[in-house]
Amino acid sequence: MPAPESGEAAPPPMSVAPAPVSANPPARADATTSTAKPVELATPTAPVATPAVPADHATSRALVLADGELRKLAPGGTTEVVTAVPGVVGCDFDEDHGVVWLASARDLAAYDLSDGKVHPVTKGAVVVDDGDGLIWRVRHSSAPSPFPREVAGNADGLEHCVALVVDVDPRPSVGGMVVAEGDREFSCFVSDAEGDIVEGKLDVDEAPRKKGYDRATLVDSKFLVALATRRTIFPPEPAAPAPPAPKVKVDVDRCTEDAESCGRAEYVGGQRLWWIVVGNSRGDFFHEQRLLYDATTRTWWDPVHDRRESKPGEGDEGVALHASPDRSWGLIEGKILSLEDAAITGRWSGSFCGWLR
């Protein structure tokens, strides 16, 4: 699950709907001037058709939310406006259903790539704001698994107790739900004299949040029913084989909470870059630090501060690296990266929503 970027990893009134969006149209030359017209909020509709798979998979585009607009960001830094979304503060691209979920201060909507419209999804939620704003999650149940799967949202079970949860299927629904897991769960519920959780009894601060989310209602159940019948808009592509993981030395003393994870490497791209754990700790929550390792030059790269070192320094906590599906470029903390050249190639701003391939 993605977090707001540039500060990581989703509807107010809006007017004339744009045409459906193709996956990779030519990037607009002017990356700063918007010509998009506000989108008309669609009224409850009949089921929508399954969108066609975009033809051009050559280069991925990042979907980002910036200055009240949903935009497509190209590797070179140019952007194209998809639609104006004034009042939207969060987003998440749902490949399963071909929509971008949009979160305002208290409600959810979905921009549908099939018809080019923003569909209102929920209304009426009361948000007890503690600085986090609307905490939300969208779930989808897909056979043969009996458990719903999260497809979008900003709810993090290690940070949040309750969230506004929309279930797309088997029967569309919305309401407040406990999402806490791990250590976080202990702070969400009342404890008895022995320190054990009293099941079903939320903490005095969390109970009002759930009640506020329980007041939400669905605006267009038919739209959600239609989404549930769609096939995946982007069928999985075979992943390119990763090169052998590099053997690196990381000071395990920096991993005070989970020493075994020190040095764990995740292949990023370009046949050279790896995202490696260089430290972790635990205070109230688990914290982890990572850096990029360039196997070609055998140097550690901190693109956030644009530093290269022969030995791993300290990485920033909670930094999200978004690598494109074709592993050619990526985004991190306001910077555009070439994963093939291991270089910073540009700047961007806003919140990351997902990859449009």
Helices and strands as residue ranges (DSSP letters): E 61-66, E 69-73, E 79-84, E 90-94, E 99-103, E 108-112, E 117-120, E 122-123, E 136-140, E 149-153, E 162-167, E 173-178, H 184-188, E 189-191, E 197-202, H 207-214, E 217-218, H 221-228, G 252-254, G 259-261, E 265-269, E 273-282, E 286-294, E 299-302, E 307-309, E 321-323, E 329-332, E 335-338, E 343-347, E 351-356
